[in-house]
């Protein structure tokens, strides 16, 4: 199989088996028998794949980056195929396309759904949808570690002092990620419960928040979040998927406070404060700042929830926040703030260098000693080029499938940034269930493209077209 590292994927099929087992227990405990058989079948399938991949797969740490990228891409196909079983075999008569679409949407933490009324869905299946997001968020974080060699040194320094990971360092970081990711999920769940959100909703929302997903246990988040205190705490909790997963860990446990481990989150904090200040001064009327706060944080973290009917004049601003995204090592998507900021500063320095050639301008991140070099800037620039090309292609494909151009353009941004279609983007009523199959599979492909680092697409193209 092109020497793909399928043993790496076996771990996630094991997690699918465990979550299937938990769904079986949940169904028995609450007498939810409508879709019970589907979880047995998912448990059996995922466990068999886990055994086969673990037994016969060979893990070679020295495999080339091309094989690693294809392994990650294969995981984004095979794991959702298994996760789609409860949808396909459920009592709701979903087609294979709709079932796979729902699974991919959850696994990539996007949140598009083919269900028109969540209230009519069995609670066990609602929990399964949320679990898919949780697995997907974990898979994404592990993938960053697995593909660490494609990233520039400044990004690597936010995680480790090593230039490249060896096998023991991979295991150490993966274990730390799993413990942190699980612990933060539990913390979010407990805090939501403390602020009077019922247990079932808190559990589902905890899975959604930590994974930067978009699935809800109800039709509208406003049915759950009603009080100002709930809006504030929910907005704060969404920042967990905006900042680095290691941020709180480094604050508490890191003995030697290395500025490298904090510089990105420090810049993100400044960015967040600036955006909130602008909205407070210029866009908050009739005491609706808390509503704006919720939408801002939701967009920055690429979750996409909204509490109001949306303001058409702000749709573009929220889409810009979605495109920029959050931290490099978080479950958010986007182009990543540090990339955008570095490109902006580099471009500004180039302009000033030509206008004032006698002066010297340093390409240094403010408040740090870190310089970004030309190779890193080239990577950032190519990432944006790939994003623009992908955006144009997907917009055209959706337009050819009967979606009007404005909606196609907005939906393409949300797809590539793995953000749910809510009212703040003017797409809350978009119908995915009746979307043409060609458009549906186009969205599936580009949801995966958006979740994989866009730079990997260039590496794949280079490998196929320029093998020498």
C-alpha positions in Angstrom: 0.0 0.0 0.0 2.7 2.5 -1.1 4.4 1.7 2.2 1.8 3.7 4.0 2.0 3.7 7.8 -1.3 2.0 8.6 -0.1 1.0 12.0 -0.3 4.7 12.9 -4.0 4.6 11.9 -4.7 1.6 14.1 -4.7 3.7 17.2 -7.7 5.7 16.0 -9.7 2.7 15.0 -9.1 1.5 18.6 -10.6 4.8 19.9 -13.6 4.4 17.6 -14.1 0.9 19.1 -14.0 2.4 22.6 -16.5 5.2 21.8 -18.8 2.6 20.1 -18.8 0.6 23.3 -19.6 3.7 25.3 -22.5 4.5 23.0 -23.8 1.0 23.5 -23.7 1.4 27.3 -25.4 4.8 27.0 -28.1 3.3 24.8 -28.8 0.6 27.3 -28.7 2.9 30.3 -31.3 5.3 28.8 -33.3 2.6 27.0 -32.4 3.9 23.5 -32.7 0.8 21.4 -33.7 2.3 18.0 -30.1 2.4 16.7 -28.4 0.1 19.1 -27.5 -2.6 16.5 -25.5 0.0 14.5 -23.1 0.6 17.3 -22.5 -3.1 17.7 -21.7 -3.3 14.0 -19.4 -0.2 14.2 -17.6 -1.7 17.3 -17.0 -5.0 15.4 -15.8 -3.3 12.2 -13.5 -0.8 13.9 -12.0 -3.5 16.2 -11.3 -5.8 13.2 -9.6 -3.0 11.3 -7.7 -2.1 14.5 -6.4 -5.6 14.8 -5.5 -6.0 11.1 -3.7 -2.6 10.9 -1.9 -3.1 14.2 -0.9 -6.7 13.4 0.2 -6.4 9.8 1.1 -2.7 9.6 4.7 -1.7 9.9 5.7 1.6 11.4 8.9 3.1 10.0 9.8 6.4 11.6 12.2 7.1 8.7 9.5 6.9 6.0 9.5 9.9 3.7 7.2 12.9 4.1 5.2 12.0 1.0 4.3 8.6 2.6 3.3 10.3 5.8 1.0 12.8 4.1 -0.7 10.0 2.1 -1.1 8.1 5.4 -2.9 11.1 7.0 -5.0 11.5 3.9 -5.9 7.8 3.9 -7.0 8.2 7.6 -9.4 11.0 6.6 -11.1 8.6 4.2 -11.1 5.2 6.1 -11.9 6.5 9.6 -15.0 8.5 8.5 -16.1 5.5 6.5 -16.3 3.5 9.7 -17.8 6.4 11.6 -20.6 6.7 9.0 -21.9 3.2 9.7 -24.4 4.3 12.5 -25.8 7.0 10.1 -26.2 4.6 7.2 -27.7 1.8 9.2 -29.9 4.1 11.3 -33.7 4.3 11.1 -33.4 7.7 9.3 -32.9 6.1 5.8 -29.8 8.2 5.0 -28.1 7.4 1.7 -24.4 6.4 1.7 -23.5 9.9 0.3 -25.3 11.7 3.1 -23.9 9.3 5.8 -20.4 9.8 4.6 -20.9 13.5 4.3 -22.1 13.7 7.9 -19.1 11.6 9.1 -16.6 13.7 7.1 -18.1 16.9 8.3 -17.8 15.8 11.9 -14.4 14.2 11.6 -12.9 17.4 10.0 -14.7 19.5 12.7 -16.6 21.4 10.0 -20.2 21.0 11.2 -22.2 20.9 8.0 -25.2 18.6 8.5 -27.8 16.8 6.4 -30.3 16.6 9.3 -33.0 19.3 9.1 -34.3 18.8 12.6 -31.9 17.7 15.3 -34.9 17.3 17.7 -36.1 14.2 15.8 -32.7 12.4 16.1 -32.2 9.7 18.7 -30.0 11.0 21.6 -27.5 8.2 21.1 -26.9 9.3 17.5 -26.6 12.9 18.6 -23.9 11.8 21.0 -22.2 9.8 18.2 -22.1 12.9 16.0 -20.3 14.8 18.8 -17.9 11.9 19.4 -16.9 12.0 15.8 -15.8 15.6 16.2 -13.8 14.7 19.3 -11.9 11.9 17.5 -11.3 14.2 14.5 -9.8 16.9 16.7 -7.4 14.4 18.3 -6.5 13.0 14.9 -5.7 16.5 13.6 -3.4 17.3 16.6 -1.6 14.0 16.2 -1.2 14.7 12.5 0.6 17.9 13.3 3.1 15.9 15.3 3.3 13.2 12.7 4.1 15.8 9.9 6.2 18.1 12.1 9.1 18.0 9.6 7.1 20.0 7.0 6.7 23.0 9.3 9.2 25.9 9.7 11.4 26.2 12.7 9.5 29.0 14.3 6.4 26.9 14.5 8.4 23.9 15.8 9.8 26.0 18.6 6.3 26.5 20.0 6.2 22.8 20.7 9.8 21.6 21.3 13.4 22.6 21.4 14.1 19.8 18.9 14.6 20.5 15.2 13.0 17.2 14.4 11.3 14.5 16.5 12.7 11.0 17.1 10.4 8.1 17.9 10.6 8.6 21.7 9.8 12.3 21.4 6.8 11.5 19.1 5.5 9.1 21.8 6.1 11.6 24.6 4.3 14.4 22.8 1.4 12.2 21.6 0.9 11.0 25.2 0.9 14.6 26.5 -1.6 15.6 23.8 -4.0 12.8 24.6 -3.9 13.6 28.3 -4.3 17.4 27.8 -7.0 17.0 25.2 -9.0 14.6 27.4 -8.5 16.7 30.5 -9.6 19.9 28.9 -12.7 18.1 27.5 -13.6 17.1 31.1 -12.9 20.6 32.4 -15.2 22.2 29.7 -17.9 19.6 30.5 -17.8 20.4 34.3 -17.8 24.2 33.7 -20.8 24.0 31.4 -22.6 21.9 34.0 -21.7 24.4 36.7 -23.4 27.2 34.7 -26.7 25.3 34.6 -26.4 23.7 31.1 -28.0 20.2 31.3 -25.6 17.3 31.4 -26.4 15.8 28.0 -25.9 19.2 26.3 -22.8 19.9 28.3 -21.2 16.6 27.1 -22.0 17.2 23.5 -20.9 20.9 23.6 -17.6 19.9 25.4 -16.8 17.5 22.5 -17.7 20.3 20.1 -15.7 23.1 21.7 -12.4 21.2 22.3 -12.4 20.0 18.7 -13.5 23.3 17.2 -16.4 21.5 15.7 -19.9 22.7 14.6 -22.4 20.0 15.5 -25.0 20.9 18.1 -27.3 18.7 20.2 -30.2 21.1 19.3 -31.3 23.1 16.2 -30.0 26.4 17.6 -27.4 27.2 20.2 -29.7 30.0 21.6 -32.0 27.2 22.9 -29.2 26.2 25.3 -27.3 29.5 25.9 -29.8 32.0 27.3 -28.2 33.9 30.2 -25.4 36.5 30.0 -23.3 34.4 32.3 -23.6 31.4 30.0 -22.7 33.6 27.0 -19.5 34.8 28.8 -18.4 31.4 30.0 -19.1 29.7 26.6 -17.1 32.4 24.8 -14.2 31.9 27.2 -14.3 28.1 26.7 -14.3 28.5 22.9 -10.8 30.1 23.3 -9.5 26.6 24.3 -9.6 25.8 20.6 -8.2 29.2 19.6 -5.0 29.2 21.7 -2.4 26.4 21.6 -3.4 23.2 23.4 -0.1 23.4 25.4 -0.7 27.0 26.5 -2.3 26.3 29.9 0.1 23.4 30.4 3.2 25.5 29.8 1.9 28.3 32.1 1.5 25.8 35.0 4.1 23.1 34.5 6.9 24.6 32.5 9.8 25.2 34.9 12.1 27.2 32.6 9.8 29.7 31.0 11.0 29.6 27.4 9.5 32.6 25.5 9.4 30.4 22.3 6.6 28.3 23.9 4.5 31.4 24.4 5.2 33.9 21.6 2.3 32.8 19.4 -0.3 32.8 22.1 1.0 36.2 23.2 0.4 37.6 19.8 -3.0 35.9 19.6 -4.0 37.6 22.9 -3.0 41.0 21.4 -5.0 40.2 18.2 -8.0 39.1 20.3 -8.0 42.3 22.4 -7.7 44.5 19.3 -10.6 42.9 17.5 -12.8 43.0 20.7 -11.9 46.7 21.2 -12.9 47.6 17.6 -16.2 45.8 17.9 -16.9 47.4 21.2 -16.3 50.9 19.9 -17.7 50.7 16.4 -20.1 47.7 16.0 -21.8 47.2 19.3 -25.2 48.9 19.6 -28.2 48.4 21.8 -26.0 46.6 24.4 -25.3 43.7 22.1 -21.6 43.4 22.8 -22.0 40.0 24.4 -23.6 38.7 21.3 -20.7 40.1 19.2 -18.2 38.6 21.7 -19.8 35.2 21.2 -19.7 35.6 17.4 -16.1 37.0 17.3 -14.6 34.2 19.5 -16.7 31.6 17.6 -15.3 32.8 14.2 -11.7 33.1 15.5 -11.8 29.6 16.8 -13.4 28.3 13.6 -16.4 26.9 15.4 -18.9 29.3 13.8 -21.9 29.4 16.2 -24.1 32.4 16.5 -26.7 33.6 18.9 -28.6 36.1 16.7 -30.1 36.3 13.3 -26.9 37.7 11.9 -26.0 41.2 10.6 -25.4 41.1 6.8 -23.1 44.1 7.0 -20.7 42.1 9.3 -20.7 38.9 7.3 -17.5 39.8 5.5 -15.7 40.8 8.7 -16.6 37.5 10.4 -15.4 35.6 7.3 -12.1 37.4 7.5 -11.8 36.3 11.1 -12.5 32.7 10.0 -9.8 32.8 7.3 -7.2 34.1 9.7 -7.9 31.4 12.3 -6.1 30.7 15.6 -3.0 29.0 16.9 -0.7 26.7 15.0 -1.1 23.9 17.5 -4.9 24.1 18.2 -7.9 22.4 16.7 -8.9 25.6 14.9 -8.4 25.9 11.2 -7.7 29.1 9.2 -4.4 30.2 7.6 -3.1 30.8 11.2 -2.6 34.3 12.6 1.2 34.2 12.8 1.5 33.4 9.1 -0.8 36.3 8.1 1.0 38.7 10.5 4.4 37.6 9.3 3.5 38.0 5.7 2.0 41.5 6.4 5.1 42.6 8.3 7.5 41.2 5.6 5.5 43.0 2.9 5.5 46.2 4.8 9.2 46.0 5.4 9.8 45.4 1.7 7.8 48.5 0.8 9.7 50.6 3.3 13.0 49.2 2.1 12.3 50.6 -1.3 10.9 53.9 -0.2 13.6 54.4 2.5 16.7 52.5 1.3 19.0 54.0 3.8 17.1 52.5 6.7 17.2 48.9 7.9 14.0 47.1 8.8 14.0 43.9 10.8 11.6 41.0 10.0 11.2 40.3 13.7 8.0 39.4 15.6 7.2 42.1 18.0 7.9 41.5 21.7 10.2 38.5 20.8 13.7 37.8 19.7 12.4 35.6 16.8 13.2 36.5 13.2 11.4 34.9 10.3 13.5 34.1 7.3 12.8 34.1 3.6 12.2 30.4 3.3 9.4 30.6 5.9 7.8 33.6 4.2 7.8 31.6 0.9 6.0 28.8 2.6 3.4 31.2 4.1 3.0 32.8 0.7 2.5 29.4 -1.1 0.0 28.4 1.5 -2.1 31.5 0.7 -1.8 30.8 -3.0 -3.1 27.2 -2.5 -6.0 28.6 -0.4 -6.9 31.1 -3.1 -6.7 28.5 -5.9 -8.8 26.0 -3.8 -11.3 28.7 -3.0 -11.7 29.6 -6.7 -12.0 25.9 -7.8 -14.6 25.0 -5.1 -16.6 28.2 -5.8 -16.8 27.3 -9.5 -17.8 23.6 -8.7 -20.6 24.7 -6.4 -21.8 27.3 -8.9 -21.9 24.7 -11.6 -24.0 22.6 -9.2 -26.7 25.2 -9.0 -25.6 27.2 -5.9 -25.6 30.9 -6.5 -22.2 32.5 -6.6 -22.4 34.5 -3.4 -23.4 31.4 -1.4 -20.8 29.4 -3.3 -18.0 31.8 -2.3 -19.1 32.0 1.4 -19.5 28.2 1.6 -16.1 27.6 0.0 -14.4 29.7 2.6 -16.2 27.9 5.5 -15.4 24.5 3.9 -11.7 25.2 3.5 -11.6 26.7 7.0 -13.8 23.9 8.5 -16.3 26.2 10.0 -20.1 25.6 10.4 -22.6 27.6 8.3 -24.4 29.9 10.8 -26.4 33.1 10.6 -23.3 35.3 11.0 -22.2 34.2 7.6 -25.7 34.4 6.0 -25.9 30.6 5.4 -27.9 29.3 8.3 -30.7 27.9 6.0 -28.4 26.2 3.4 -29.7 22.8 2.5 -27.0 20.1 2.4 -29.5 17.2 2.3 -30.7 18.0 -1.2 -27.4 19.2 -2.5 -26.3 17.5 -5.8 -24.0 14.5 -5.3 -21.2 16.1 -7.3 -21.3 19.2 -5.0 -21.5 17.0 -1.9 -18.4 15.1 -2.8 -16.6 18.3 -3.8 -17.3 19.6 -0.3 -16.1 16.3 1.2 -12.8 16.6 -0.7 -12.2 20.2 0.2 -13.2 19.7 3.8 -10.3 17.2 4.0 -8.0 19.6 2.0 -8.8 22.3 4.6 -8.0 20.1 7.5 -4.7 18.9 6.1 -2.0 21.7 6.2 -2.4 23.4 2.8 1.4 23.1 2.3 1.0 19.4 2.1 -1.0 19.7 -1.1 2.0 21.4 -2.7 4.2 18.6 -1.6 1.9 16.0 -3.1 1.8 17.9 -6.4 5.6 18.2 -6.4 6.0 14.5 -5.7 3.7 13.5 -8.6 4.8 16.1 -11.2 8.5 16.5 -10.3 9.6 13.1 -9.1 13.2 13.9 -9.7 
